[in-house]
Amino acid sequence: MVDMLRHPRRLGAALAVTSLLALSVWTSAPAAGTTLPADPAAAATPPNVILILTDDLAWNLVQYMPQVQRLQRDGMTFTNYTVTDSLCCPSRSSIFTGKFPHDTGVFTNGGTDGGFAVFKGRGNESNTFATALQAKGYATAMMGKYLNGYLPADTQGGSLPYVPPGWSDWRVAGNGYPEYNYDLNENHTVVHYGDSPADYLTDVVSGKGSSFIQNAVAANKPFLLEIATFAPHGPFTPAPEDLTDFPGLTAPRTPAFNKLPANAPGWLAGNAPLTAAQKTTIDTNFRKRAQSVQAVDRMIGDLRADLAASGVADNTYLVFTSDNGFHMGEYRLTSGKQTAFDTDVRVPLIVVGPGVAAGSTRPEIVQNIDLAPTFQRIGGADVASAVNGRSLLPLLNGEPAANWRTASLIEHHGPGQDADDPDFQTAKAGTPTTYSALRTAVYTYVEYSTGEREYYDRVADPYQLNNIAATLSAARLAALHTALDALVNCHSQSACWTAGHVTA
C-alpha cells in the first residue's frame, strides 16, 4: 500500500474495486426535479465529456505545457473565449449553470453576493450540466475544487458530509491551494491527505480520475468527469519533481508590463511603477506557476492515455480551460485578476473530440456560459430556456457561424473582499470598483459604478494602453451603453442571444 501511495496512478487502479461499488448509484433515478426531456437526436452511444478546469491559468502558461499544445494540434482552439468574471466563484458558477452572474446571483467569492452559500441558496445546484447529464444516464464525477466557501466536512443540515445533486462520484477539497494537508469529501466521507509526495493534490485527483474512467467504461456507462485543479493558483506549489524546472525563467515583459494606461480609471490611475523587489517577486511567482502546471499537463497526457487504452478516445470530448486569467506586472499591477483587461478575462479553451478538426481555430465570441449547454447537448439533454449560453457543438462540428454573437459580457462587483479570501488582493494587485464590460472581437468597453468609462480599440491598441472613451461621440457612447445594458438585463437564452448581437 505504501508503494501505491507513492504512485497515484497505481492508487487509482487500486481504488477501482472500491469505486465499482458505487456504480449501482449511477443507475438509480436522478434527484427529483433534475430530469430533463429526452432528446430523440441523442446518439446510440452518447459521447463522454471530460472538463479540465484550471485555476488562474493565463494564456502565457500554455507555452510551457506540451500536452496542452498537443491538444491544440489534435483539436480546436477558441481564440476569443472569455469568462463572465475574472474571479473564481462567479466564473465557476457560470460554467456549472450556463448563466451570467446577474442570473446565478454569484458576483464574488463570499458574503451576500457570492460564494458556495449563495450559489446553493439560489437553487443553482439543481440546474447544472451535472444534473442534466445524470438524468440522461451518465456517470458523473467531480474532483478537486468546487466553489469558494465549500467545506468537505459540512453536512449542510444533513447527517453526512454534503454532496450536491447531480454527482455520482464526488471527491472535492476545501482549502486545496497549498496542494498538501487538505481534506477531501469522498462520497460523504472526509479523508485527510498529508504532506508526503504521494499527497500532492493534482496527482491525487489525476489518479482518481483515471479510476473513474476505467470503472465507467467497464460498466458501459457514458461519463462526465470534471477535474478542477487548484493549480496554478497561489501559493503556486509545484509537484516535487518540478521544483527545479525553468531555472532563470521570468515573467513576460509585454508592452503593458509596468505601464499605466493613458486615461486610466481611478482605481488604477494612482499606481506607482513597480519596484525592483516587486518585479523579482513577480518573476519568482511566474516561474513557480510554470512549474506548478507541469503536473496538470502530465495529468492531461495520462487521461488521454486512459481513454485510448479503454477504447473510448474517439467518443470523448476533452475540454481544457481556466476559470480566469492572471496579470503579473501588466498595468503596474503585481499579481492578480478581477480586471476587464484581456490578461484576466481571455483564457484558453481547447477541445478535442468526435468530429473536431485537428489543428483548427475558431475566432467567434464564446464564453464560459456556453460550456453547460454544450455538455448538455453532447449528452442529448434539453437546455432550459433560462440558460443564457449557447451550445458550441455547431462550431465544434465546423459549421459556418455567420450569425454567431458578436459581444461577450463581463460583470464584476468590487472592491471589497474578506481578508481570508484566497483571492484577496491589495490595491497594488488590483481592486477594481464594480463594473460591467462589453467585449467584441475588436474593442473592450467598460462602465464603472463610479460613472467612469473605458474604451480600448484592441486592433490599434492590442495591449489596451490607451483609454479613448473620452474621445467618443455622445451618440457612440449612448449606443455602447444601450448594448451593454441589454446584456446586463437579459435573463433567458433567447434574450441573451439577441443582446449578444451588438452592432455598436
Secondary structure by P-SEA (a helix, b strand, c coil): caaaaacaaaaaaaaaaaaaaaccccccccccccccccccccccbbbbbbbbcccccccccccccaaaaaaaaabbbbccccccccccaaaaaaaacccccccccccccccccccaaaaaaaccccccaaaaaaaaccbbbbccccccccccccccccccccccccccccccccccccccccccccccbbbbbccccccaaaaaaaaaaaaaaaaaaaacccbbbbbbcccccccccccccccccccccccccccccccccccccccccccccccaaaaaaaaaaaaaaaaaaaaaaaaaaaaaaaaaaacccccbbbbbbbcccccccccccccccccccccccbbbbbbbcccccccccccccccccaaaaaaaaaacccccccccccccccccccccccccccbbbbbbbcccccccccccccccccccccccccccccbbbbbccccbbbbbcccccccccccccccccaaaaaaaaaaaaaaaccccaaaaaaaacccc
